[in-house]
């Protein structure tokens, strides 16, 4: 092991020696040291403080460079944000002749320095050494410039055959005990506390890729992996450093290794991006890079709650809110003051809201997303709190991403039950404001609300067809992401009105309706849990001290195995029949307790029969005028429904609380 490291170090040194023309004077040997320490620990590159060479008596200091590295043959210019002290530069220059500093801007009394660096087309990989001359002395910083990796097998985006699996890394599996309580976060690890870190990490996910492959999912969405500040920020949504992996989860190399390992298994990785806000402990809160880096300040800011009552749009005023109030954002008649809290308020009045109308904030956030994609080869972005961000930003951000990654999929979170609201935020169409957001698709929250109402509260099953009849509002309804659970709502298995049969029906519908479904970790074994944070329990078997290991068949209870096998079989059928992936959906029958529909592709046709009643249902389904009108026979793929074809009618006998799948011959 050590001999391998020294051999690699020698190879790096030879590379640096062969590139002396890029490195000048006393910086050369320091560059070797910096590159060796940061390349050998490339996983911590984002956390490496750049070496400096200060003039005698100088108080000028660089403590952080963002982004910490970049690529040649990529963007023609990169905007660097330097943090430190006395950075009121009078001149900045770099030692590579193909690099040019086009302008600089010192802010916050010299605590920050923005540097716009033009990268010539002839620039070769190496380490740029840039010198800062300021009123209180001089210093330098370094910027590694790498060659871009091949794009084959990276940045893949979603396909109709994919199934997404949502993981909270801290709660899935502990693969590396050494990062349970990092030195910079003492007292943060305690499995007995629901809001503390529990020790799950990126290595734990990689260790269980075989389990996920066996289940049949194809795409992993991880909640944010960036460095968070508070002991209760195990969920990842309180970022303090946007260019570093949280030390509880591992290192940047661990994330890169996970993406590479997933790709080898023909699986994809989605990164959870949060341009809307950062954590309350982010150093920007006390000292922002610009006065308007945020909307407001810690002392004076709006909150994210709409000033309008539900009655404004004719909804019951006394009813408890179950979703975010985005109606004003889609309303062309609503003045700006009605929307301002949503787009400029601090999330829940706590999390600092990024001012995405500021061009420098806009560029910083785009570059951050480009950096994560280029660094890891990830396949798409799940975008948190999408409506809370200015739509012009989303148009800019997507255009910047697609310039380099045309296949990258972005999925927006629009927590609302109305398709007229959720569809407004999807890209591919210019809305009343003249803006195309560029967003690939959204999570199908309208279907989520209806599935829970139908299955848990016995709402009319016909409401499923009602959601589907609004698909014309979306440019690509086949890209919608249906689901029945995620990390923000109580576990389905513990919800009032749930049962083993109802949980199976939830899986059956989510995996057969149109779109690319999402599953929440642990639901495939019926994990219980109430509201946040009880819905984020540890996956049993992810920790060595766990009594049962549900990652293995032998470690599952009889009921856990029953659910797992049920989901696994549904996923197998979906994988083997193209109609259940990207096939067109056709209504065949719908009423208060049953829904029968057909999925049709060029390869095959499949009929799905769903009965929510607690007794057997007999239905006669007319086939005349449907894609199944010339059906000769049907073969059962899944479930226990009996069928008979008589004079252009499909007669079905559906067992109580069941879902069945048939192949049309």
N, C-alpha and C positions, 0 to 999 in steps of 0.2 A: 504494500500500500504506500509506504513512505517513499520507496524507490520510484514508484509511479509518479508521485507528486513532484519529486525532484527532477525527474525526466521531463515532466510537463513544464516545470519552471524553466529548465534549461532551454526547451524549445521556444518558450515565450521570450526569453532573453535573446536568443539568436534572432528571433523576428525583430525585436527592438533594435538590435545592433545593425540589422540589415536596413533599418529605416532611420538611420541617423540624420539623414537630410531633413527629416520632419521634426527633429528635436534639436534644440540649440543650447549651448552653454551649460551652465550649472543645473538647468532643469533636467538634463538627460538622465542622470543617475537617479534623481528623485522620481522621474517618470517610470523607470524600471521598477523601483520599489512600489510605487502606487499601483501600477498595472499588475505586478505579481500578486500583491496582497488582495487587490479587488477582483482580478480575474480568477485566481485560485479560489477565492470565495465569491465567485460571480453572483451567487445567490444573495449576497449582502451588498451588492454594488449600490443599490439605491440608498443604503445607509452609510456608505463609506464617506467620511468627511474628506473633501479634496485637499491634497497637500498644498501648502502655501509657502511662498518665499517672500517674507516681509523685509522691507528696507529697515535699517537700524532706526529704532524709535517710532516706527510706524504703528498706528493703532487700527489700520485698515485690516479687516478680517472677513474671510468667506467661510461660513460654517456649513452651507448646503447649496448644492447646484441642482436645479430642476429644469428640465429632465437631467438625470445623472449621466446619461450617455445618449448617443444618437447614431444614425446610420448614413453612410455615403450612398449616393444614388437614390435617395429617398426624397424628402422635401428640399426645395432649393434654399429654404431659410428656416431657422429654428429660433424661437424666442426663449431665452434663458431667464429664469428667475433666480437670482442669487440672494441668499440670506446671509446676514453677518452684521458688521459694524463699520461705521464711517465709510460707507461705500459710495460717497459722492464723487463719482469718477469724473476726471477731466479728460481722460483718454483710456481706451481699452483696445488692445491689439493682440493678435494671436500669431504664433510662430509659423503656421503653415501658410505658404503663399497663396493657396487656393481658398483660404478663409478670409472673409472681410466683415468687420463689425460695421454695420450700416448705421446704427444709432444706439444710444443708451438712455436710460432714464432712472435716476436715483430717486427713491421715495422713502417716506417714513423716517426722515432725518438721517438717512444713510443706512438704515437697517435692511433695505432691499435695493437691489440694482437689477433692472431689466436690461438685457443685452440681446439685440437682434443680430444674429450671426448668419451671414450668407455663406452657403457651402457650394463652392464651385464644382462643376460637373467633373473636373479632373481630380478631385480630392480622392486620395487613397486611404484605406483603413489605417488607423494609428491613433495616437493620443495628442490632441491639441493642447498646447500650453498657452494660456491667455493671461496677459499682464494688465493689471489695473493700476492706473496712476490716479491718485486722489489728493485732496488738499492735505490730508493727514498722513501721507506716506504712499507706499506701493505694496502690492501683493499680487499673487497669481492664483489661478485655478486651472484645473485640467478637465477636459471633456473627451472621453474615449469615443472614437468614431469607428464603427464596425461595418463590415460588409453585410448586406441583407442575406438572410437565409433563403433557400429555395421555397417557393410558395406551394409546391405540390403537397397535397394532404393537409394544408393549413387554411384557415379562414374559409371554412367550407359552407357555413350557413346551414339552414334547415332544409330538409326535403320532406315530401308528404309521408314518407315511411317512418319518420322519426317519432320518438316518444321521449318526452323530457322528464327527468327525475330531479326534483328539488332537494338539495342537501344543505343543512346548516353544518358547516365543517366542525364547529366546536362540539356538536352533539351527535356526530355519526360514529367516529372510531378514533381511538388514541393510538397512533402508530409510532410516536416518538415521545417518550417520557421526559426527555431532557428539555422540552419546550413548554412543559405544563405551567411553570411559573417563571417566566423570564426575569432576569435580574432587574429590568426596568419596570416591572409590574409586580412588586412584592405583595403577597396577600390576595392576589386576583384569582387563584385557583382553589375551588372548593365545590366538589360534586354534591354536597349536601345543600347548597344554596342555589335556588332556581335561576338567579340572575348573575351568578358568578361564572367564570370560565370553568369548563369541565374537563378540558384536556384533549378534545377531539382536534384533529389536524389534517393537513394535506396528505401526509404520509399514510394516515389511517384510511383515507378515501382510496388512495392508490392501492393499498393492501387488499381492498375489497372490490376491485374492478371485476374480478371473476364472478362475484356474487351478483353484481349488477348486470353483467353479461348473461348470466344464467337466468335471471329474472326476465330479461328481454328488452330493457330500456336501451336507448341509443345515445341520449344526450344528457349531460349533467349540468344543471344550473346550480352554482354555488352562491350562497349569499356572500356579501362583500368580503374579500380577503385582505383589503388594505389595512394599514396600521390604525388601530383605534386607541382612544385615550383613556376611557374610564374602565374600572373593573367590571362594570355591568354592561359593557359594550361587546359582549361575546357574539352578538348578532351581526356586527360589522358595519352598522349604519351610523357610526360616530367617528368618522375619519379624522385623524390628526396628521397623517402623512400619506399623500395620494400616490407616492412613488415607492412605497415599501409594503411588503407583506407583513401582516401582523405577526409579531414574534411568537404568539401563542400557537399560531397555525403552521409555523415553519419559516422557510426562507424563500426568496425569489426562485432559487434553483429548485426547491421542492415544487413550486407551482409549475415551473417549466417542465420538470420531470413528469408531473401528473398529466399535463396536456399531452406530452409526447407518448406516455404510456396509454392514455385513452385513445389516441389516434392509432396506435398499434392494434388496439382492440376494435378498431373501426367505430369508436365512440367519439362524441364531440363534447366540447366544454364551452359553457356560456359564462361570461363575466358579468357580475351584477354592478352596473354603473350607477352612480348617484350624483349627477351634476347639480341637483337641486340644492343640496346642503352639505355641510360638514359637521363634525362633532363640536360640542361646546368647549372641549379642551384643546381644540386646534390653536396653535400659537397665533394664527391670524386673528383670532377673536380679540386678543389683547392689543395686537399691533398688526393691523391689516396692511398688505402691500400697497394699497391705494385707499384713499378715503372712502371711495364708493366700491370697494371690493365686494362688500355685502350690501344687501338692502337693509339700511339701518345699522344700528350698533347694538352692543350688548345691553346698553342702558335704554336705548330708544329704538324700538322696532315694532312693526305690526306682527300680529300672529296670523296663522294660516286659515283661520276660521272665517267663513263667509259672513258678511254683515246682514245678509238677507235671511228671513225666516222661510220655512218650507211653504208657508201659505202664499208666498209671492208667486209661485208657479202652480198654485192650486192643490198642493199636497197637504195631508192632515198635519196640522201644527203640533198636535199633542203626541204624535207617533215618534218613538225614539229613532234617531238617525242610524241607518245601517251602512251608509256609504258617504263618500265625499261629495259635496254639493257643487258639481261642475257645470250646472245648467247655465250659469251666467257666462262661462267661457265660450260656450257655443252659440250664445245669443247675440245676433248682430245688432240688436236694439238696446243692449245693456251698456250704459256708460262705463268709463274706465274705473270709476271709484267702486263700482260693484264687483269688479274683478281683482282689484289691487291686493286685497288680503290673500287671495289664493296664489297669485303669481309673485308677490313680494314679501309675504309674511314668513316669519320664522316658523318652521314646521312644529306644530303644537306649541308655538310660542317659545320653543327651547332651542331648536337646531338652527344655526346661522344660515341664512338664505343667500346663496351666491347670486351676485348681480350679473346675470348672464346677458344683460343689455350692454355691459361694458365690453368693448372690443378686446381688451387685454385679458379679461376673465374668460371671454369666449375662446380666445386663442389658447390660453392655458389649459382649459378643459378639453378642447379638441386634441391638443398635443398629448395630453395625458392618456386619452383613449387610443391614439395612434401608438403611443409607447407601449401600452399593455398588449395591444394586438401584435405589434412587431416583435416584442420581447418573447412572447409565449406561443404565438401561432393559434390563439383562441379562435373559436368559430362563430361567435356572436355575442351580442350584449342584451341582457335583460336590463331595462331602463326603469329605475325606481321613480315613483311619484311623478310620472310623466307630465300630467296637466299643470303641475305647479311651476313649470319652467316656461319662459317666454318662447313662443312658437318660432320667432325668427332665429333664435338660437338653435332650435332643433333642425331647421332647414340648413343652417350653416354647418352644424355638426355632422349631419348625415352626408351632406355634399363632400365634406372633408374626408370622411371615412370611405365613402364609395369611390373616391378618386384612386384609392390604393387597394381597397378590398370590395370589389363589386358584388361578391357573393355573400358578404357578411349579413346575417339576419339580426334585426333589432326588434325586441318585443317590449312594448310599453305597458306599464301598470296604470290602468285607468279604472279605479275602484268605483264602479257605478253599475246599476242594474238595467239602465236604459240603452239599447243599441243605438238610438239616435244620438246619445252622448258619446259612447265609446267609439263609434265609427268616425266621429268628427276628427279624432286625433290621428287616425291612420293616414299614412302618406299615399302618394299616387294620385291625389286630387288636390286642387287649389280650393280652399274654402272661402267663405265670405270675406276674410281678411286678405285674400290674394296669396296666401302662404300654403305651400305643400310641405308638411312636416318632414317628409322623407321616411317616416317610421314604417318598417316592414309590416308589422301586425301588432295586435294587442291581445292580452289575455281576455278570454271570453267571460268577463264578469257577469253579463246578463244571463248566460247559461248557468254559471255557478249559482247565482241566486235562485234561479228556477229549479235546478236539480235539487237543491236543498229544500226548497218549498215543497216540491212534489214528493220527494222521498221521505222527508222528516215530518212534514206537516200535512201530507195528503192533499196538496193543492191539485187542481185538475191537470192531468197529464198533458192535455191539449196545450198547455202553456209552453211546452217544449217546441211544438210546431209554431207557436206564436213568435218565439225568439228567432227561430229559423227563417220565418217569412220576412224578417228584417235584414237578411243577408245581402239583399240588393244595395244596402247602404254602404257596403264594404267593396273596395275595388277587387279584393281577393279574399272572399270568405273562407276559401279552402286553407288559408294560412292562419286563421284564428286558432287560439290555443285554449280549448275547453279544459275544464278541471273542476274538481269538487272540493279541493282542500289545498291550503298552503300554510305558510308560517304565521299568518296574521289572523287566522280564525280558529275556533275550537276544532279539535280533532273530530272527524265524522263519527268515529266509533263511540265517542263519548257524548255526542250531541243528543239532546232530548228527542225521542222518537226513533233513534237509531236501533239497529239490530244487525246480526250477522247477515241476514238476507238483504237488508237495505244497503249495507256496505258493498255487497257483491253487485247489486243493481247499479250503484254509483260507478263502480269500475266498468260494468258492462256498457253503460251509456257513454261514459267519457271516452272509451276506447273504440266505440263504433260510430259515433256521430262525426260529422265532417270536421276537419281541422287536424291540428297536430297536438295531441293531448299532453297534459302535464300531470305527474303524480308526485305526491309529497312523501318524503322518506318515512318509512315505518308504517304507512297505511297498508302496504302489502302484507303486513302481518297483524293488522288490526290494532296498532298502538293506540292506547287511550290518551286523553289529555283534554283539559278544559281550555280556557282562554290563555292568552299570552301571560306568563311564559310556560304554563303547564303543557301547552301544545308543542313544546320544543324539548321534550324529554330525550334522554340519551338512548340511542339504538342499543337494545340488549345484545351483548356480545362484543361490543366495540371496545370494552375495557377488560383487561386481564382478570380483574376481580369480580366480574359479572358472573352470576350463578348460571345463567343460560346464554348460549350463543345462538341467536336467531339468524346469524349468517349461514348456519349449517342446518341441514334437515334434522339431524339428530338433536340439535339444540332448541328446536321449535316445539311449542305445545301442539296438541292435536288441532286446535282451532287455528293457531297461527299457520300451520302447514296447509290447512284447508283453504285459507284465504290466499296464501302464497301460490299454491297450485292453481287456484282459480284464475288469478291475475296472470300467472305465467302462461296458462293455456290461451287466455284471451290475447295476450301479446303474440303468441305463436301464430294464432289464426290471423291476426291483423298483419303480421309480417308476411304470411304466405298468400294473402289475397289482396291484390292491388286495389280492389274496389274499396276496401276499408281504410286505405291510406288516402289517395287522392281522388277517389271516385265521386261522381256527382251524386247528391242525395235527392231522393224523390219521396214525397209523402205517399203512403198507400192508405193508411187509416189512422184516425186520431179521435179520442174522446176523453171522458173524464178519468178513465183508469188505464187506458191502453194506447200504445203508439206502435204502428208498424210502418217501417220505411225500407226503401231499397237504396243500395249503394251500387253505382254502375261505373265501370272503367272499360277501357278497350280490352283488357285481359279477362275480366270476369264480372259477374253480377251477384250480389249478396242481398238477402232479405233479413232484416232484424225485427224480431217481435218482442215487445216489452209489455209486461203486465204488472201493474203496481197494486192491483187489488189483492185482498187476502183470500180470494177464492179463484177457482178456475174460470177463465173467460173464453167464450166461444165467439169467434168473429168470422163474418163472411166479407172478404175483401175483394171488391171488383178490380179486375186487372185490365179491362178494356181501356185503351188510351194511355196506358202506362208502359214503360220500357219492359215490363214483365208480361205483356199481353200474349205473347207467343210462347210462354214457358211450357215445356213438355214435362218436366219433373223437377223436384227439389230434393236435395240431399242435406241432411242435418249435419252441421259442423260443430254446434255447441248448444247445450241446453236440453230441455225436455219437451218442447212444444211439438205437437203432432199436426201434420198438414195433410190436406187433400185438395186436389185440383178438380173442379167440376164446372164445366160450361163457362169458362172464362172467369171463374171466381176461385179465390184462394180461401179455403176453409182452415182456420187455425184453432187449435185447442191449447190455450196457454196455461200452464200451471200457475198457481198463486205466486205472486212476487217473484217473477222469473224474467229472464231475458234469453232468447234463443237466436241462433244465427244459422241461416240456410244458404247453400250454394244453389243458384239458379242454373238449371241445365237446359 
